[in-house]
Amino acid sequence: MSELVLKVGAGANYEDGDILCAFNRRMIRCVHAQHLCFERGPDRRFARLNNGLLPDTDVARDFMEATHEFRFARTGSDTLTITRISDGQEINITSNQSFIGFNGRAQAMDVQEFVARRRESLARPNAQGIPMFGSDGREVWYGGKQDYSDAVLDTVWTAITNKLGRQDSEFPLWPAGRQDLKSHLFLPTDDFDDIEAQALIAPQIDDSDPDNPVTVHKRARRVDWRAIVDDIGESRGRIEDRTIVVDVREKMSPALDRGLSVDRKR
Amino acid sequence: MTVSARRRKMLEMGLLSPGAAGSLLPTTSIGTTDRDYSTITLWEADLDDTDRYSENDDAVGEMYNDSVFDESVTINGGGTVGLNSVTLTVAEGERHDGTAGTGAIVRSSSNSPLFSFGANALTKAVRWIESDLSSAEALSGQRYLVARHSGGVSICDHCLMHGASSFQSAKVNYIRIRASSGTTLNNSIIYDTGEAFTGDAGEKNVIENDGNVADIFNVTMHNCYNDGSSGSINGVKLAAGANARNVLITDVTAVTSSACFSGSATEDHNASSDATASGTGSLTNIVTADQYVSTVGGSEDLHLKPGSDCIDAGTDLGTTPSGVEIDIDGNDRDAAAVTWDIGAHEFEL
């Protein structure tokens, strides 16, 4: 199941029913995976080691390995191996010596300085720094482009299930905020892909001058929720009351039919 | 219940933060772990809510590093209520340390500017936010920040911005300034941005303004490129009326022409890896490898390293504009009475 979040009441820059956010199943899986892999509470399954690093068995490492482009592994006080995870290609570098990286451009690193600064960040209270693994002098971290596609999330959730015993089916809903469910209307709908998600929340643009596009409306698509309030199963008054939580995501049945209910502004 | 009575009730309930004497400064949390709002968009959509805000309030949205934010936001609410300012920032302890992946982060896979300041008279600011556009297979028009409005000031400071490629045609600028009441960009780091589409032609500018006041102070910029077959690029292209001071720019490259600094802004105490930094105290043709802790792709750290030419080469800007004295690590140059460096990082601190 996925969700659309609607504006309730007109504002200076929005119309009543504008689709503010569109959360598909991939986005919902992704956010909960991040919560579980980087849980911050005292009961975190994998606690940091005394040196501030995370253990190599931490599910956070599975997350980083699956989602990031590069793995960086310190092999000596002044040496480092960079691995492009997708194909396993490696570049071995020495501190402060220029080399041509995977992007074809000259680059260099002061390995000791870089690691020292990262370890200092890890020591900050309530700070996460870059999740670092490995051991003193053999630190491992990740970087580069990130991939949060469904295929990658499948790998992440497999690790979460194996190591934490949790399933993504336990997390069907977007983690709405305290005020979200009072100010705005969350409606369930069948799943949609990322391209449709972008279209649902796209602004209405006048691009007759392509170098100077003007936003005509902050949203080009809306749902006339007032016309389907009986299907939603809540009264207009309760939906409009910004002091109470109204959450129909697990009650509204059937879920919103986007084909029938999403209007595109002219 | 009157608006004022409702706000007093919300203060008692802890839903609003008390501000200066007689005022209420509504600061709200944004994140996905038991916060007020789960997205920046949903927070922004409530800026004209008279239950939460009153005329002349300074609305502040504080982001938390609970998960990656994936959205593009036009910040133009608050005009109906009559807010004085709107600030999107990151809560202390959740901020980046000047390198990627260390604090609250926004990425966008959409075709819209990541942050767009819309048309009303409010002062608008984005602060301490890391933004990563590397995953956006964007079409024309993708930009990091567009400041286009009249009557209000735009501020972007202590931000970490990187990764914008594959724009594919059209003239695209990473930061586009068209605000008639002035824009300030300071103590921020920009890197690995440009046009990777080799079939493209045209000029890309990382920071461009259109003639309105723009102050670019203590910014570090590195590895900005245009790989288009006949493309060109400028690190900063500022019109007369703009000021660039203590700005460090290295490795701006293109197939046809490139320049770290271009335009007709007032410039001094800048540094470039080419010959284009100008004005009093500026440094040209500096060696990139001598300046930074790391330029390794995916593990960039653009803090200055020992021996950098930029150390103690800047000019003292005091405390104007407000906050300019705070470097990318949150250290106060003015309080420490140091000799300023060029760039976002104050090495001595």
Interface residues (C-beta under 8 A of the other chain):
Chain A: V5 K7 G11 A12 N13 Y14 L20 C21 M27 C30 V31 Q34 H35 H68 E69 F70 F72 I82 I93 N96 S98 G101 F102 N103 R105 A106 Q107 A108 M109 D110 E113 F114 R117 R118 S121 R124 P125 N126 A127 Q128 G129 I130 P131 W141 Y142 G143 G144 K145 Q146 D147 Y148 W174 P175 A176 G177 R178 Q179 D180 S183 H184 D194 Q198 I201 A202 P203 D207 P210 D211 P213 T215 K218 R242 T243
Chain B: T28 S29 I30 G31 T32 T33 D34 R35 D36 Y37 S38 T39 T41 L42 A45 D46 D48 D49 D51 N65 D66 S67 V68 D70 E71 T74 N76 G77 G79 T80 G93 E94 D97 T99 A100 G101 T102 R107 S109 S110 N111 S112 S116 G118 D132 S134 S135 S140 G141 G163 A170 K171 N223 D251 T288 A289 V293 S294 T295 V296 G297 G298 S299 D301 H303 K305
